[in-house]
Amino acid sequence: MKDLLSMRDLNKEEILNFMKIAEKIEKGEIKPDMSKRIAALIFYEPSTRTHFSFATAMKKLGGQTITMRGTASSSVQKGESFADTLQTIAQYSDIIVIRTAIEGSARYAAESVDIPVINAGDGANQHPTQALLDLYSIIKTQGTLENLTIGIVGDLKFGRTVHSLVQALSDFGPKFYFISPSFLKMPEHIKDDLKEKEIEFEELKDIEEKINNMDLMYVTRIQKERFADPEDYEKVKDSYILTKAMLENVKDSFKVLHPLPRVNEISTDVDDTKYAYYFQQAKNGVFMRQAIISILLGGVK
């Protein structure tokens, strides 16, 4: 594997290998050495967790990072092409982590350079490293990835995290409840993939309707930045808010996940319950991204 661009590119065995390596790194059973390696973090879009966790992961592996955040201080302002920017940065680094607003840009980047490329989010398309850390969080809380019942709430149309997660879980026999406003339903091509694999799913409007059947709920924010018309965002921004009262009869092992940032879709009164796992989930991102970097740079197999 040279690059990590989409969950569609990974098979079940490869996914489980990422889980295994992340667990070994977290437990201190292996300590990959990236002390002579440099990761270029190219973020055309804003990021907190993904940027910081990749930077932390590389430094914990003994490596270093160079960063471009936005284009204001880069030669993009002088008219430099995307390909030229990538090829230049590739001369200074061993691996590229890239986030842009343009779908397919990470795959284009991988075709433009000879070093590994990691997709840290390309528009509303894919976010495979988030999906892998989500899977790692699920396996840590549920003990398995197999045959789980999962509610996915919020922006399912533009949410690249949920697109990647649904595709990642489809090899493990899940049942999905898709809960969203009608304007933000899961894209048809993803539902078609699930039908082809005979994966059961239901589309719901009520966040509480099947919550007691779920092993976990994956909540996402309504993404204001994906709306061309601000009025459309205002109509749906408060469609779903998970509160502590809604968790009264959930399974004992139930967990709430969220890729963050949170706006108001999970009430803060959920934070102090045993069901909240979103901040631990963010921490798991460091272990998973250590595993991803190590695998792509040949530090582990």
C-alpha positions, 0 to 999 in steps of 0.5 A, a space after each residue: 500500500 503506497 497511499 491511503 486515499 479512500 476506504 474503498 481501497 481497503 479490504 477487511 484484512 487491511 483494515 484489521 491490520 491497522 487495528 492491530 498495529 494501532 493497538 500494539 503502539 498504544 500498548 507500547 508493544 512496538 515502537 516504530 522509529 520515524 526519527 529520520 522522516 518528515 511529514 508534510 501537513 498540507 491543509 487547505 481547509 481548517 482543522 484542529 483534531 486531524 492536524 494536531 493528531 497527525 503532528 502529535 503522531 509523527 513527533 511521538 514516532 520521533 519524526 518531524 513535520 512541516 506545515 502549510 495551513 491555507 494559502 495566504 503565505 504560499 506561492 499559490 497566491 502567485 499563481 503556482 499550480 496545485 501539482 507544482 506545489 505538491 511536487 515542490 513539497 515532496 522534495 522536502 518530505 517523506 510523506 504528505 498529509 493533505 486536506 482540501 475542499 475539492 473531491 478527488 484532490 487527494 487521489 490527484 495528489 497521489 498521482 502527482 508525487 512519488 511519496 505516500 499521500 494520506 487523504 485527510 479529507 477531500 471535500 464531501 468525499 472521503 476521510 479515511 483516517 477518521 474512519 480508521 480511528 472511528 473503527 478503532 474506537 468502536 472495537 475498543 468500546 464494543 470488543 468487535 466490529 462484527 454485526 453491530 447496530 449503528 445509528 448515524 445522525 446528522 449531515 449524511 449528504 456532505 459528511 465525508 466522515 460518515 461516508 468513509 465509516 459506512 463503507 469501512 463497516 460494510 465488510 463487518 455485517 452491520 445494521 444501520 439507522 440513517 437519521 437525517 433531515 430529508 435534505 441531508 440524506 445519505 447519498 444514493 451511491 452509498 445506499 446502492 453499495 449497501 444494497 449490493 452487499 445486502 447490508 440492512 439499513 433504515 432511514 429515520 427522522 426521529 433520533 429516539 425511534 430506535 435508539 434502544 436497539 443501537 450498540 452505538 450512535 455516531 453523531 455529526 454536525 450540520 456543516 454550515 460551510 457546505 451550504 451555498 445558501 445560508 437560509 438552507 443551513 438555518 432551516 436544518 441546523 438544529 434538526 437533531 440534538 442528543 440529550 441525556 434524557 434520551 439515553 435513559 433506556 439504551 444498552 449498557 454498552 452503548 456509546 456516543 461517538 462524534 468526529 468533532 467539532 461539536 456545535 450543539 448536536 450533543 448536549 453538554 449534559 451527555 458529556 458526564 455520562 458513561 455513554 460519551 466517548 467522543 473525546 477518547 475517540 479524538 485521543 485514539 486518533 493519535 494511535 491510529 495515525 501513528 499506525 498509518 504513518 508507520 505502515 505507509 513508510 515501512 516502519 511496520 508490516 
